[in-house]
């Protein structure tokens, strides 16, 4: 019997692949996960409590995750997605529409689809650094009869904005706020950005596994003590999480939080400076963003896809590439970690780079205006070639992955520019959900 998943994972392990991507344990080289044992993969036997009705050790563990006195913490073993779905579903019984930023994760749209309701899309500001969505545009924001706002903070590229101002503005309109802080579980460490937990948001969900050393799918939902529909959200956590929760994942969250509470950032910034210097000396352009654990790497005249190829030839794997840059997610280096830092520097130095060249940078268009999303179910569909899709209505989202943010939404009518952008993603080797063999699913009109 062939074991393709096992085989490919072993290939990466044997070639000593170096991680500059999630999860935060970086191939088990960061943190305390060596304390885990596969024999700890148990079930709800006597003494191990029950995630769906915690009264003993799981309740105590959640109470120990006390990042902010105004919030109660709830363990998520189905990732941040399960927290988002639970909050969205809890508010489905309230009249009004959801209010969402355009760069929300696909799980937000999935939640709205499950609720079979609609959403208003906020007008957005675009980053001059990453060229991606940065934040909602408060100047053009209209708040009227919305029941829950959902924000992404920071954006996938580690850029932040004044989350306090936006939460305060929405609260003035009595709109509760859910903040998807998936990439900010390490925020509030010394010299790192402030967490959305300091903004007074009603719900904040963090992917511990992305930047802290926890197993993949280990996340935490923080619920403000005064949050509306708190009990409904907790009930839906039981719906959207498996009835057989992983004790290994829960134990890893516990270890990751211990890591967070005891982490000292001095060594991280020392190694970060050394790493940035190595990249600069090699000829790369290093773009620093608000989150020090993220770096954007550019090389004049070449796309991020080119840079990704050069790194992977040296067995260094990045988080993502786009038309402008690659995104690196750095380890939270610490004393006695086993991350192959010296080997990483040597591999960077051995990369063979072509001469830099001047190349006009094409700014791919993104939609910044306010909009509307309808979770309509499209039953009559048909797969057609991209070049035949102009004027047709999309029957499912188009989502480059990573980062998992839809660029075009179900129900939108296809334009020539949309087809052009889809072709661009495919030609550059992106994984794009919603496009299969050059075909997309459209409404059969």
Secondary structure by P-SEA (a helix, b strand, c coil): cccaaaaaaaaaaaacccccccccccccccccccccccccccccccccccccccccaaaaaaaaccccccbbbbbbcccaaaaaaaaaaaaccccbbbbbcccccaaaaaaaaaacbbbbbccccccccccccccccccccccccccbbbbbcccccccccaaaaaaaaaaaacbbbbbcccccccccccccccccccccccbbbbccccccccccccbbbbbcccccaaaaaaaaaaaaccccccaaaaaaaaaaaaaaaacccaaaaaaaaaaaaaaaaabbbbbbcccccbbbbbcccccaaaaaaaaaaaccccccccccbbbbbbcccccccccaaaaaaaaaaacccccbbbbbcccccccccccccccccccbbbbbcccccccccccbbbbccccccccccccccccaaaaaaaaaaaaaccccccccccbbbbbcc
